[in-house]
């Protein structure tokens, strides 16, 4: 009977989840694996429990602190394994994997807890078994969502999301264990705690899904922008005839699209990145392009002058050498790149160079032509500088491809013009040689040469 109740309740809950479409045949094997892993986790803890007692830890500390920590930590490892293998970015799936792992853990615990009490009130035992299953399912479900957020969400706060999710799952279990240890709430504590927990996780998933739907709307709007703004800009760039104006347009359009306060456009020349266009709205700096002012900043070396090693310490040279886009949230906090030059500039001018989006300009063959660097995304509503949105970064990479194509086309056209000009010079030279040959080969010219020689001889006498 204990086995029937202990195993039957989690299986019934899993079937209910299937009926409501929380998972499908596609991931049924992963669900079963998580269920088995939950059972194994309880077995592992049972082996650790005597070891903890040998350390002279109190039953109170083991129950309230160590049990939730070990339980949710091991379940997190199992869910991470499944998520990393399945590679299917779905919050509901991740929650299900966590919930099922918790149900597996609860099944084993329920069997052990029920065995000594089978002769007592069967109805109360069943309610407690269901409630305990819900408690562990809720805590592990929160952990599952946190693992998914950590694995798939490529954001600066992904570690915070993971730690907060683990803390939530561990804290939820620890609170339940504390209340049950001190027998607060009586026999129906588990029921209230379990139902409340499932409600919380349902609201949490709903909130996350709502955020995702909002993000989908934002992405759709940006995709429309790609068609309505970025591509026409690319076409406009391809028709620009003046090189300085072309470079200026590339930077200004990128600044406008990203709401950046400042930006620079570099071109590669002789193992260096040369500033071609520089703009800064706050400081009213305008150099290069059609401004009529030459850029006063020194070029950046792509390689160390002494060792000839690639210069990966500077963000712009790194992008040029690796072909990778770099998005820096706060230049004053990161240690990945050397921003000492920018900090010196900030000290002299009172400016704050905080966020950076640095994009390499590649031609169709993958050769780097230059670098487009934007500084300080500006939030017009809050009137503050903010990081560059990682999703907006993808659109800017598409824009940089169009800009690179326009730049490459211009360079090719200029090279063709030079070749034509050189060819014309060669043709003119050959034509002149031919004309001279035609003149010198005539009888009249030869007679003139004979008379000229005769006159020179007479003068010599």
C-alpha positions as CSV (number, residue, x, y, z in Angstrom):
1,X,0.0,0.0,0.0
2,X,2.8,2.4,0.9
3,X,4.5,1.7,-2.5
4,X,1.1,2.2,-4.3
5,X,0.5,5.5,-2.6
6,X,4.2,6.7,-2.8
7,X,4.7,5.8,-6.5
8,X,1.1,6.2,-7.6
9,X,0.6,9.8,-6.6
10,X,3.6,11.2,-8.6
11,X,2.6,9.0,-11.6
12,X,-1.0,10.4,-11.5
13,X,0.4,14.0,-11.3
14,X,2.7,13.3,-14.3
15,X,-0.4,12.0,-16.2
16,X,-2.4,15.1,-15.3
17,X,0.5,17.2,-16.6
18,X,0.5,15.3,-19.8
19,X,-3.3,15.7,-20.2
20,X,-2.9,19.4,-19.9
21,X,-0.1,19.4,-22.5
22,X,2.8,20.4,-20.3
23,X,5.0,17.9,-22.2
24,X,4.6,15.7,-25.2
25,X,5.9,12.4,-26.6
26,X,8.9,14.3,-27.9
27,X,10.3,14.8,-24.5
28,X,8.7,11.8,-22.7
29,X,12.0,10.0,-22.3
30,X,13.6,13.1,-20.7
31,X,10.6,13.3,-18.3
32,X,11.1,9.7,-17.2
33,X,14.8,10.2,-16.8
34,X,14.2,13.2,-14.5
35,X,11.7,11.1,-12.5
36,X,14.4,8.4,-12.0
37,X,17.0,11.1,-11.2
38,X,14.8,12.4,-8.4
39,X,14.6,8.9,-6.9
40,X,18.4,8.6,-7.2
41,X,18.8,12.0,-5.5
42,X,16.9,10.8,-2.5
43,X,19.0,7.6,-2.4
44,X,22.1,9.7,-2.5
45,X,20.8,11.9,0.4
46,X,20.0,8.8,2.5
47,X,23.6,7.7,2.2
48,X,24.8,11.2,3.1
49,X,22.5,11.5,6.1
50,X,24.5,9.3,8.4
51,X,27.7,11.1,7.4
52,X,26.1,14.4,8.4
53,X,25.2,13.0,11.7
54,X,28.8,11.9,12.2
55,X,29.8,15.5,11.8
56,X,27.7,16.1,15.0
57,X,25.2,18.3,13.1
58,X,21.8,18.6,14.7
59,X,18.7,17.1,13.2
60,X,17.3,20.6,13.0
61,X,20.3,21.8,10.9
62,X,20.1,18.8,8.6
63,X,16.4,19.0,8.1
64,X,16.1,22.8,7.6
65,X,19.4,23.7,5.9
66,X,21.4,20.8,4.5
67,X,18.5,18.7,3.1
68,X,17.1,21.5,0.8
69,X,20.6,22.5,-0.2
70,X,21.7,19.0,-1.2
71,X,18.3,18.1,-2.7
72,X,17.9,21.1,-5.0
73,X,21.6,21.2,-5.8
74,X,21.6,17.6,-7.2
75,X,18.3,18.2,-9.0
76,X,19.7,21.3,-10.6
77,X,22.6,19.2,-12.0
78,X,20.1,16.6,-13.4
79,X,17.9,19.3,-15.1
80,X,21.0,21.1,-16.5
81,X,22.1,17.8,-18.0
82,X,18.7,17.3,-19.7
83,X,18.4,20.9,-20.9
84,X,21.9,20.9,-22.3
85,X,21.3,17.7,-24.2
86,X,17.8,18.5,-25.5
87,X,18.8,22.1,-26.4
88,X,15.1,23.1,-26.7
89,X,14.5,26.5,-25.3
90,X,11.2,26.3,-23.5
91,X,10.4,27.5,-20.0
92,X,7.5,25.1,-19.6
93,X,9.7,22.1,-20.5
94,X,12.4,23.2,-18.0
95,X,9.7,23.6,-15.3
96,X,8.4,20.1,-16.1
97,X,11.9,18.6,-15.8
98,X,12.3,20.2,-12.4
99,X,8.8,19.3,-11.2
100,X,9.2,15.6,-12.3
101,X,12.6,15.4,-10.5
102,X,10.9,16.7,-7.4
103,X,8.1,14.1,-7.8
104,X,10.7,11.3,-8.0
105,X,12.3,12.6,-4.8
106,X,8.9,12.8,-3.1
107,X,7.9,9.3,-4.2
108,X,10.9,7.7,-2.4
109,X,10.4,9.9,0.7
110,X,6.7,9.2,0.8
111,X,7.2,5.4,0.7
112,X,9.6,5.6,3.7
113,X,7.4,8.0,5.6
114,X,4.2,6.0,5.0
115,X,5.4,2.5,6.0
116,X,5.3,3.2,9.8
117,X,1.8,4.8,9.6
118,X,-0.3,2.6,7.3
119,X,-2.7,1.7,10.1
120,X,-3.5,5.4,10.8
121,X,-6.0,7.6,8.9
122,X,-5.6,6.6,5.3
123,X,-7.3,9.8,4.0
124,X,-4.9,12.0,5.9
125,X,-1.9,10.0,4.7
126,X,-3.0,10.4,1.1
127,X,-3.5,14.1,1.5
128,X,-0.1,14.5,3.1
129,X,1.6,12.4,0.4
130,X,0.0,14.5,-2.3
131,X,1.0,17.7,-0.5
132,X,4.6,16.7,0.0
133,X,4.8,15.8,-3.7
134,X,3.5,19.3,-4.5
135,X,6.0,21.0,-2.2
136,X,9.0,19.2,-3.7
137,X,7.6,19.6,-7.3
138,X,7.2,23.3,-6.8
139,X,10.7,23.9,-5.4
140,X,12.3,21.8,-8.1
141,X,10.2,23.5,-10.8
142,X,11.5,26.9,-9.7
143,X,15.1,25.4,-10.0
144,X,14.3,24.0,-13.4
145,X,13.2,27.4,-14.7
146,X,16.3,29.0,-13.3
147,X,18.5,26.4,-15.1
148,X,16.7,27.1,-18.4
149,X,17.1,30.9,-17.9
150,X,20.8,30.4,-17.2
151,X,21.5,28.0,-20.1
152,X,19.6,29.8,-22.9
153,X,19.3,33.5,-21.9
154,X,22.5,35.1,-23.1
155,X,22.3,38.1,-20.8
156,X,24.6,39.9,-18.4
157,X,22.4,38.9,-15.4
158,X,22.1,35.2,-16.2
159,X,24.2,34.2,-13.1
160,X,21.9,36.3,-11.0
161,X,18.9,34.5,-12.5
162,X,20.4,31.1,-11.7
163,X,21.3,32.0,-8.1
164,X,17.9,33.6,-7.4
165,X,16.1,30.5,-8.8
166,X,18.3,28.1,-6.8
167,X,17.8,30.4,-3.7
168,X,14.0,30.4,-4.3
169,X,13.8,26.6,-4.6
170,X,16.1,25.9,-1.6
171,X,14.4,28.6,0.5
172,X,10.9,27.3,-0.3
173,X,11.9,23.8,0.8
174,X,13.8,25.0,3.8
175,X,10.8,27.0,5.0
176,X,8.5,24.0,4.6
177,X,10.9,21.8,6.5
178,X,11.2,24.4,9.3
179,X,7.5,24.7,9.7
180,X,7.0,20.9,9.7
181,X,10.0,20.3,12.1
182,X,8.4,22.6,14.6
183,X,4.9,21.3,13.8
184,X,3.5,24.7,12.8
185,X,0.2,24.5,11.0
186,X,-0.8,20.9,12.0
187,X,-1.6,18.1,9.6
188,X,-2.8,20.3,6.8
189,X,0.4,22.4,6.5
190,X,1.6,20.3,3.6
191,X,-1.6,20.7,1.7
192,X,-1.7,24.5,2.1
193,X,2.0,24.8,1.3
194,X,1.8,22.6,-1.7
195,X,-1.2,24.2,-3.3
196,X,0.1,27.7,-2.6
197,X,3.5,26.7,-4.1
198,X,1.9,25.3,-7.3
199,X,-0.1,28.6,-7.6
200,X,3.1,30.6,-7.2
201,X,5.0,28.7,-9.9
202,X,2.0,28.9,-12.2
203,X,2.0,32.7,-11.8
204,X,5.8,32.8,-12.2
205,X,5.7,30.9,-15.5
206,X,2.7,33.1,-16.7
207,X,4.8,36.2,-15.9
208,X,7.8,34.9,-17.8
209,X,5.7,33.9,-20.7
210,X,4.1,37.3,-20.7
211,X,7.6,38.9,-20.9
212,X,8.5,36.5,-23.7
213,X,5.4,37.6,-25.7
214,X,6.2,41.2,-25.1
215,X,9.8,40.5,-26.3
216,X,8.4,38.7,-29.4
217,X,6.4,41.9,-30.2
218,X,9.5,44.0,-29.8
219,X,11.5,41.6,-32.0
220,X,8.7,41.8,-34.7
221,X,8.9,45.5,-34.6
222,X,12.6,45.4,-35.0
223,X,12.3,42.9,-37.8
224,X,10.0,45.4,-39.5
225,X,12.6,48.1,-38.9
226,X,15.1,45.9,-40.7
227,X,12.9,45.9,-43.8
228,X,11.7,49.4,-43.6
229,X,14.8,51.3,-42.3
230,X,18.0,49.2,-42.5
231,X,17.7,47.8,-46.0
232,X,16.8,51.2,-47.6
233,X,19.8,52.7,-45.7
234,X,21.9,50.0,-47.3
235,X,20.6,50.8,-50.7
236,X,21.2,54.5,-50.1
237,X,24.8,53.8,-49.0
238,X,25.4,51.8,-52.2
239,X,24.6,54.7,-54.4
240,X,26.7,57.3,-52.5
241,X,29.5,58.6,-54.8
242,X,31.7,60.5,-52.3
243,X,33.8,58.3,-50.0
244,X,33.8,60.7,-47.0
245,X,30.1,61.1,-47.1
246,X,29.6,57.4,-47.4
247,X,31.6,56.7,-44.2
248,X,29.8,59.5,-42.4
249,X,26.4,58.1,-43.4
250,X,27.4,54.7,-42.2
251,X,28.2,56.0,-38.7
252,X,25.3,58.5,-38.5
253,X,22.7,56.0,-39.5
254,X,24.0,53.4,-37.0
255,X,24.1,56.1,-34.2
256,X,20.5,57.1,-35.0
257,X,19.2,53.5,-35.2
258,X,20.8,52.6,-31.8
259,X,20.2,55.9,-30.1
260,X,23.9,56.1,-29.4
261,X,25.4,59.4,-28.1
262,X,28.8,58.9,-29.8
263,X,30.5,56.7,-32.3
264,X,33.6,56.1,-34.4
265,X,34.3,54.5,-37.7
266,X,37.7,53.0,-38.3
267,X,39.3,51.7,-41.5
268,X,42.2,49.2,-41.6
269,X,45.4,50.5,-43.2
270,X,48.9,49.1,-42.9
271,X,48.3,47.0,-39.8
272,X,46.5,49.9,-38.1
273,X,43.0,51.1,-37.4
274,X,42.7,54.7,-38.6
275,X,39.9,56.9,-37.4
276,X,37.8,58.0,-40.4
277,X,34.8,59.6,-38.8
278,X,34.2,60.6,-35.1
279,X,31.0,62.0,-33.6
280,X,30.0,62.8,-30.1
281,X,26.7,64.6,-29.5
282,X,27.2,65.5,-25.8
283,X,30.7,67.0,-26.4
284,X,29.7,68.4,-29.9
285,X,32.7,66.6,-31.5
286,X,32.5,66.2,-35.3
287,X,35.6,65.1,-37.1
288,X,36.1,63.4,-40.5
289,X,33.5,62.8,-43.2
290,X,32.0,66.1,-44.4
291,X,32.8,68.0,-41.3
292,X,35.9,69.7,-42.8
293,X,37.9,68.7,-39.7
294,X,40.6,66.1,-39.7
295,X,40.5,63.4,-37.0
296,X,43.1,64.3,-34.4
297,X,43.1,60.9,-32.7
298,X,46.1,58.7,-33.4
299,X,45.5,55.4,-35.2
300,X,45.4,52.1,-33.2
301,X,48.0,49.4,-33.7
302,X,46.6,46.0,-34.6
303,X,49.8,44.4,-33.5
304,X,52.3,45.1,-30.8
305,X,55.2,47.1,-32.2
306,X,57.9,45.0,-30.4
307,X,56.5,41.5,-30.3
308,X,54.1,41.7,-33.3
309,X,51.5,39.9,-31.2
310,X,47.8,40.7,-32.0
311,X,46.5,43.6,-29.9
312,X,43.5,42.0,-28.2
313,X,43.5,44.5,-25.3
314,X,41.7,47.2,-27.2
315,X,38.1,46.6,-28.0
316,X,38.2,48.0,-31.5
317,X,41.4,46.2,-32.5
318,X,40.0,43.0,-31.0
319,X,36.9,43.2,-33.2
320,X,39.1,43.9,-36.2
321,X,41.4,41.0,-35.6
322,X,38.8,38.4,-34.5
323,X,35.8,39.5,-36.6
324,X,33.6,39.3,-33.5
325,X,31.1,41.8,-32.3
326,X,31.7,43.0,-28.7
327,X,28.9,44.4,-26.5
328,X,30.2,46.0,-23.3
329,X,27.7,46.9,-20.6
330,X,30.0,49.1,-18.5
331,X,33.6,49.9,-19.5
332,X,34.4,50.9,-15.9
333,X,33.5,47.5,-14.6
334,X,34.8,45.1,-17.2
335,X,38.3,43.7,-17.1
336,X,38.3,42.0,-20.5
337,X,39.6,45.1,-22.4
338,X,41.9,48.0,-21.6
339,X,39.9,51.2,-21.6
340,X,42.6,53.4,-20.1
341,X,42.6,55.7,-23.2
342,X,38.9,56.2,-22.9
343,X,39.2,56.9,-19.2
344,X,41.9,59.5,-19.9
345,X,39.6,61.1,-22.5
346,X,36.8,61.1,-19.9
347,X,39.0,62.8,-17.3
348,X,40.0,65.5,-19.7
349,X,36.5,66.2,-21.1
350,X,34.2,65.3,-18.2
351,X,32.5,62.7,-20.4
352,X,31.6,59.1,-19.3
353,X,32.2,56.4,-21.8
354,X,30.1,53.6,-20.4
355,X,28.5,51.2,-22.9
356,X,30.1,50.1,-26.2
357,X,28.8,48.2,-29.2
358,X,31.8,47.4,-31.5
359,X,31.1,45.7,-34.8
360,X,33.6,44.6,-37.4
361,X,32.9,45.5,-41.1
362,X,33.5,42.4,-43.2
363,X,33.4,42.1,-47.0
364,X,31.7,39.1,-48.7
365,X,34.9,37.0,-48.4
366,X,35.1,37.6,-44.6
367,X,38.0,40.1,-44.9
368,X,37.8,42.9,-42.2
369,X,37.6,46.3,-43.8
370,X,37.2,48.3,-40.7
371,X,35.2,48.7,-37.4
372,X,32.0,50.5,-36.4
373,X,32.0,51.5,-32.8
374,X,29.0,53.0,-30.9
375,X,29.2,54.5,-27.4
376,X,26.6,55.1,-24.8
377,X,23.1,54.0,-25.8
378,X,20.8,56.9,-24.7
379,X,17.4,56.4,-23.0
380,X,15.4,59.5,-24.0
381,X,12.7,58.9,-21.4
382,X,15.0,58.4,-18.4
383,X,17.7,60.8,-19.8
384,X,20.5,58.3,-18.9
385,X,23.1,56.2,-20.8
386,X,22.2,52.5,-20.9
387,X,23.7,49.3,-22.3
388,X,23.1,48.4,-25.9
389,X,20.3,45.8,-26.3
390,X,21.7,42.4,-27.2
391,X,18.8,41.8,-29.6
392,X,19.4,45.2,-31.3
393,X,23.0,44.0,-31.7
394,X,21.8,41.4,-34.2
395,X,20.1,44.0,-36.4
396,X,23.2,46.2,-36.3
397,X,25.2,43.2,-37.5
398,X,22.8,43.0,-40.5
399,X,23.3,46.7,-41.0
400,X,27.0,46.4,-40.9
401,X,26.8,43.7,-43.6
402,X,25.0,46.1,-45.9
403,X,27.4,49.0,-45.0
404,X,30.3,46.7,-45.6
405,X,28.9,45.7,-49.0
406,X,28.5,49.4,-49.9
407,X,32.1,50.1,-48.7
408,X,33.5,47.2,-50.6
409,X,31.6,48.2,-53.7
410,X,33.0,51.7,-53.4
411,X,36.5,50.5,-52.9
412,X,36.2,48.1,-55.9
413,X,34.9,50.9,-58.1
414,X,37.7,53.2,-57.0
415,X,40.3,50.5,-57.8
416,X,38.6,50.0,-61.2
417,X,38.8,53.7,-61.9
418,X,42.5,53.7,-61.0
419,X,43.1,50.7,-63.2
420,X,41.3,52.4,-66.1
421,X,43.3,55.6,-65.6
422,X,46.5,53.7,-65.6
423,X,45.4,51.8,-68.7
424,X,44.6,55.1,-70.4
425,X,48.1,56.5,-69.5
426,X,49.7,53.3,-71.0
427,X,47.5,53.6,-74.1
428,X,48.5,57.2,-74.5
429,X,52.2,56.4,-74.2
430,X,51.9,53.6,-76.8
431,X,50.0,55.9,-79.1
432,X,52.6,58.6,-78.8
433,X,55.4,56.1,-79.5
434,X,53.5,54.9,-82.6
435,X,53.0,58.4,-83.9
436,X,56.7,59.3,-83.3
437,X,57.7,56.1,-85.2
438,X,55.4,57.0,-88.1
439,X,57.0,60.4,-88.4
440,X,60.6,59.3,-88.1
441,X,60.1,56.6,-90.7
442,X,59.1,59.1,-93.5
443,X,61.5,60.0,-96.3
444,X,60.9,63.7,-95.6
445,X,62.0,63.3,-91.9
446,X,65.1,61.3,-93.0
447,X,66.0,64.0,-95.5
448,X,65.8,66.6,-92.7
449,X,68.0,64.5,-90.5
450,X,70.6,64.3,-93.3
451,X,70.6,68.1,-93.9
452,X,70.8,68.7,-90.1
453,X,73.9,66.5,-89.9
454,X,75.4,68.4,-92.9
455,X,74.9,71.8,-91.2
456,X,76.5,70.6,-88.0
457,X,79.6,69.4,-89.9
458,X,79.9,72.8,-91.7
459,X,79.7,74.6,-88.4
460,X,82.4,72.4,-86.9
461,X,84.7,73.4,-89.8
